[in-house]
Amino acid sequence: MKDDTKVVIALLAGLAAGAALGILFAPDAGSETRDKLAESLKNLGDSIKETAANEINNLSGLKDKVISNLKTKVKSVEEEYQDDIEHA
């Protein structure tokens, strides 16, 4: 995982923890506090899903690039091999 991704995840976790603590110590009724906490956790979950989806897309792009690069190299080696056979 990239360092940037780790920082974003840590930041989101810190924000969620701070929001949860702020809500717990706020002078609201228990049901309001639970609702706010549930909403904060839902938002955190959505942010984590979005970050994970972005990373999956990045990895998919990297996979495609690696496969393309390997195919190019294999084709090059095959062509060299054919040239060697023709000149032997």
C-alpha positions in Angstrom: 0.0 0.0 0.0 1.3 3.5 -0.9 2.3 5.8 1.9 -0.3 8.4 0.7 -3.0 5.8 1.1 -1.9 4.9 4.6 -1.9 8.6 5.5 -5.5 9.0 4.1 -6.7 6.0 6.0 -5.1 7.1 9.2 -6.6 10.6 8.8 -10.0 9.1 8.2 -9.7 6.9 11.2 -8.6 9.8 13.4 -11.4 12.0 12.1 -13.9 9.2 12.9 -12.4 8.7 16.4 -12.5 12.4 17.1 -16.0 12.7 15.9 -17.1 9.8 18.0 -15.5 11.2 21.1 -16.9 14.6 20.5 -20.4 13.1 20.1 -20.1 11.0 23.2 -19.1 13.9 25.3 -21.7 16.3 23.8 -24.6 17.2 26.0 -27.2 15.6 23.7 -29.7 12.9 24.6 -28.6 9.3 24.3 -30.7 8.6 21.2 -29.4 11.7 19.4 -25.8 10.7 20.4 -26.3 7.2 19.0 -27.8 8.5 15.8 -24.9 10.9 15.3 -22.3 8.2 16.1 -24.0 5.8 13.6 -24.0 8.5 10.9 -20.3 9.2 11.6 -19.4 5.5 11.4 -21.5 5.1 8.2 -19.6 8.1 6.6 -16.3 6.5 7.7 -17.3 3.2 6.1 -18.2 5.0 2.9 -14.9 6.8 2.8 -13.0 3.5 3.4 -15.0 1.8 0.6 -14.2 4.7 -1.8 -10.5 4.6 -0.9 -10.4 0.8 -1.4 -12.2 1.1 -4.7 -9.6 3.6 -5.9 -6.7 1.4 -4.8 -8.3 -1.6 -6.6 -8.6 0.5 -9.8 -4.9 1.5 -9.4 -3.9 -2.1 -9.0 -6.0 -3.2 -12.0 -4.3 -0.6 -14.1 -0.9 -1.7 -12.9 -1.7 -5.4 -13.7 -2.7 -4.4 -17.2 0.5 -2.5 -17.7 2.6 -5.4 -16.4 0.8 -7.9 -18.6 1.2 -5.7 -21.7 4.9 -5.2 -20.9 5.4 -9.0 -20.5 3.6 -9.7 -23.8 5.9 -7.2 -25.6 9.0 -8.8 -24.1 7.9 -12.4 -25.0 7.1 -11.3 -28.5 10.5 -9.7 -28.8 12.2 -12.9 -27.5 10.2 -15.0 -30.0 11.3 -12.8 -32.9 14.9 -13.1 -31.9 14.6 -16.8 -31.6 13.1 -17.1 -35.0 15.9 -14.9 -36.4 18.4 -17.2 -34.8 16.8 -20.3 -36.3 16.7 -18.7 -39.8 20.4 -17.8 -39.6 21.5 -21.1 -38.2 
